[in-house]
């Protein structure tokens, strides 16, 4: 009985995650184009991310790529070639990581 409800809940959460991703893509695609300065700032923020957070950057970048392009050990991200929705999703993700780091630092003092 627990397995049944666990599987149902897992399926529901998976569906909700897919719908959320679609909603985020829709919202981010309506954002204005990112400026060159913002892309440079994004590049710097990505470079400062802890290694553990880079996995999520890869997930964001690879979301809309064909499966063949997702199987490399290393990927190169050219921010000039990424679509607007991907750029803004990356930007908001790295900003959230930065805010979380600053909050955790301020709580420790």
Order of alpha helices (4+ residues) and beta strands (2+ residues): alpha-alpha-alpha-alpha
